[in-house]
Amino acid sequence: MSFSKAQLKGTKQVFSFTFLSLLKNKANIIAVAVFLIAGLLAVPAAMLLGGRQISAAPGAPVAQVQIYNETDLQIDSSRLAQSDQDFAATGFKVMDDTAFSGDTRELSEDEAAAVITEGKGETYQIDLYTSAETEISSEDMSALESLLQEEVKTAQYQKAGLSDRQIQLLNAQYSTQIGTVSDVVNEDTQEQGSQYGIQLGYAIVVLIVSIMAVSYIIRTVVEEKASKLVEMLLMSVRPLALIAGKILAAMAYVFGIFILFLISLLISYGVSIRIFGLPGISELLEIVRQMGAGNIGPQIPVIMIISMILGCLTFAIIAGLSGAGCSTTEDISGASTTVMLLIMGGYFVAIMISNVPSRGLEIFSALCPVLSVFCGPVQYAMGNISAGMLILSWVIQGAVILLLALFCAKVYSSLIIYKGNRLKWTDMIGLARNKTGKGGGR
Amino acid sequence: MGLIVSDLSKKYGNNTVVNHISFEMDKPGVYALLGTNGAGKTTTIRMMLNMLSKDSGKVLWDGKPLDTDTCNVGYLAEERGLYPKYPLMDQLVYFAGLKGVSKSEAKKRIKYWAKRLEVEEYLYPQFSQKITQMTTDRRGKLYAPKTKKKREKPKLADQLSKGNQQKIQFMITLLSDPRLLILDEPMSGLDPVNTDLFKDIIREEIGKGKYLIMSSHQMATVEEFCTDIMILDHSNAVLQGNLNEIKKQRGRENLYLKTEQDITSYIEAAGIRLISEKEYEYDLKVESEAQANRLLGMLIENGVTVIRFDLKEPSLHEIFVEAVGGEKHVIQ
């Protein structure tokens, strides 16, 4: 049997009805609410459980800094705010022609005063003052001190007549590392460790999304069969349209929840940046990149979603066939065994492979149909496979989906009107070959 | 043109479940598909409706293969149900939508059929609210008191009785105004009032020029509507044709007699088979009308008062029972 447009007539109606049914289901509404609340609380809860303290002043560590410049250096208040993101919201005010009175009672709890003076032999001194009841932490004062030191240095360079480019080169950050030979050898292991972490996180997401999609599909298919509705439905809609509508609805629902969860996580992280002083998204991406994920970037979520859609579609067709082979709701757990084993198998193998540094395994995991769902995007993000190979893995996955869909088209109509003991996969293959007395649909 | 079913066969392994079945409906009416349990009725219907693949044969509607695209078919399956946890209205709109009926048109039709099938209170919660809110004043006049409106939830299928669920299923079958209706045991499990309601609707549909295929074990009901029959037994059509023709060919062989005294000796003398006897009421099986008349003559001659003498054609029930025990008998 091959596909024709007529076989999919009615898919839209089945999709709409199934999708709305899933949306209106009370248990599902509660599940969505739980997901959203969990997403919103995830980052702050993780921070608090990890022992991280809430920043004293959300937004800016210091509200205002009064700068008393008693030197001939040109202190630029706007440059100060721009040079450190933590102090972006801090108001730096250069107090021209005014000397600091020394009375810290004039300062409020979130204010600081910086007095820059010139010593002997072109040396400079920065004195920082806060009120006795200050809420500014010592870490923040230390960071402010470093910031002012850098500004004084820049002003010195400017006074010496250096160009902006020269100043930029002189101020450039550098880092040093002291270690033994074995530390250098273990660098690969550290990168492997970070790949393991990324792989584990991504595989858990794929696992949850796949299991949810599969559960919904099996449940809707078996419920429909058990409700004795199939024959009435088949009067108006072809079997392929029936299963396609259901699969698409369940996947749209699950991916809808997933995207909502991602949004809630982003909101959660965004709020936590201000509350806990976490690095921004771009800084976070940079950190992940430094962990060895060379290809990390804004394209990764799109790649993740494409891979997950292809993977879920594969599992969904298998789930739909398993569900159609059942006659009662009691068979649901039995029907889900095969596809659950497949998902769990893919998950565990993906985790194991990520811990074994082997070029061959990297390519195999990216291309093998079930594994590629779990490994493809991670291998690409880590720079282990090229974009071309990632697309090849999608093509292979697409071919598997097409084969499963053809098989589904051949046996699904027989399966959904079949009544009796749950059919095994060998029975279904027999049906496809027309060697069994258990049906034979259009 | 109508419906042509020719040479339909189905085998499961070596087991033949439908053996070269053919029939035609060249004009609107009711065709009864009868048979013993497991004779192949439902398999035949499923093959006709493309739910099952055929080993041989074809099903044509107006010269084209019968399909959802070539003919609007309404099918009330023997095994039927509803989504138990979904609102009834949503289900009805969904089924109508699958048949290409727009939402607004579906709602109009649902309203009509809800009234016709007396299920408005389950589909329109505000309808039942209007009824329950009515009360009488001191003079006994009916009025609706002003009360705080409480929004009632739409009914779910599992909140309905089996009979009311059956009405909703029948409504689904009729919503798209199908040209060909296939009703498999449409009245099983219905009380007499609802059976009459269904019969009225079936009569109306016949009156609208619809083609009906009815499968049922309630012979009396089938006999009321059908013009042609096919009796299946062990996958074979053992009897088929026009019901009146079949009856005419059998002749009037059932004699019902009511007298004022015992006439057993006269029955024996006339060589007539006695089927049952109860207080001078006799059900007899005669070989010919002449044999019946001979008995009547004997009774009159001997001064027996005959209260009722009724010579009848065989009922569909008798034809069926005889057919599934006898040889193949086809009237074309």
Interface residues (C-beta under 8 A of the other chain):
Chain A: A6 K9 G10 Q13 V14 F17 L20 S21 N25 E223 E224 S227 K228 L229 E231 M232 L233 L234 M235 S236 V237 R238 S413 S414 I417 T436 G437 K438 G439 G440 G441 R442
Chain B: Y12 G13 N15 R46 L49 N50 M51 L52 S53 T68 D69 V73 G74 Y75 L76 A77 E79 R80 G81 L82 Y83 P84 K85 Y86 D90 Y94 F95 G97 L98 K99 Q169 I172 T173 S176
